[in-house]
Amino acid sequence: MASINRRTYEGFQQETRRKYNLKIFWRGALTGFLAAALIFALCFLTLGPLVFGRGEETSGLETSSSEASSTEASSLETSSAQIGGEALSSEPVSEEKSKEADSVETSGEESSVPVSSVSLQIPANLGGKAALEAIIKPEKSSVATSKPASQTVSQAPSPNPVPSPLNTSSPAYLYAGEMQPESFLADSLFIGDSITQGMGLYLPDLNTTVLGVRSLNPDSVFTATVNGPGGKKMSIPKAAIAYNPKRIYIMIGTNGIAWMSQSYMIGRLGELVDQLHKALPKTKIILQSIPPVSRGKYNSDNRFSVKNIDAYNTKLLKLAEEKGVEFLDVNGFFRDKQGYLPSNETPDGIHFYKANYQKWVAHLLCHTVANRDKPVEVSSVSEPESSSQTETSEAVSSLPEEEESSEETASSVVE
């Protein structure tokens, strides 16, 4: 009897356990089904419009594009009929190709200039700005192209030229004069950033000292250390004073134009000029304008705009006037018509290739006298004398005619 009860109890437990497991199974299955349905619904609500609406969108785009193309074709036909049957849309492509061809020909001309790093090979009978432009920076040859009148009408307007705002008649401005020999730069010293640093690579045989420091600005020029006489480490002003050169060329500002106040930079450069002039009263100090940057550099960082650079160089020229020092316009020599540095003359939009350093040296040799020291032309002084002499000669020449006429009158009376 007891064994039967035990078997019945065990069977009851097994049945209860089976029902419990089955209940757990169906509950899990139902939960999973509901979760899957919920996920499907969410995906449908989220991705459904994108998937099922794409066909309508594509068809709409095709319809609009076909309408736009037909409208554009009709407008092109109208414009071509107005200007002589030639479509306007083809002009920009041909214009860019012609510009590329001109740039290739121009760069080929400039690279053929016979200029070495030490001997500039400039004829002695040529001097002044004409010699510099003829030998170092030859005039670009214009390629004769015959364009129909329709292309002339359809050309996009070229950007307006941006001339340098510097006052070339300033007493501190170095004007273009006779080309000096390379020995003129002997015992000169250059102060500047990495742009000036490259100058030392192309003046190896001249007795010239280059104190160029990478990333130098009007603030760090007082703290950066360089090698002074004997290789002794010292600040740039102390090193310049210790070298005691005949001339000091300063070009600082490119590394500060993007983030420093221009008034602050000019003030710091004024302190540098005062310090050098006080210690070296017989040394000639020349402030150089900072060069332009390429259009690509401006596009990547608009703080290097032509407007900002021109404003800084204008303040630099006024500083040279106030301090009684000289000013050399390097920016105006290298800039194009829009105020940028040509892209084929720079590897990164700021620094120069070797050819530009050679041009820079020639530019220095051609600009050595400031307007305040410009000699008075003899012709301008002799003009009043020559005019008075002419009047005197005319008066004298008229006398014999009067005598002759009086003689004739007297003879007629005698007869």
Protein Blocks (a to p, Z undefined) as FASTA:
>chain_A
ZZmmmmmmmmmmmmmmmmmmmmmmmmmmmmmmmmmmmmmmmmmmmmmmmmmmmmmmmmmm
mmmmmmmmmmmmmmmmmmmmmnnopafklmmmmmmmmmmmmmmmmmmmmmmpccdfklno
iafkbgcjklmmmmmmccdddddddddfklmmmpccdddddddfbdfkbfklccdddddd
fklmgoiacdddfklmmmmmmmmmbccdddddehiafklmmmpccddehhiacdfklmmm
mnopabdcddehjlmmmmpcfklmmmmmmmmmmmmmmmmmmbccdddddddddfklmmmo
mklgfklmmmmmmmmmmmmmmnopacddfklmmpcfkopacfklcfnopaccfklmmmmm
mmmmmmmbdfklpccdfklmmmmmmmmmmmmmmmmmmmmmmmmmmmmmmmmmmZZ
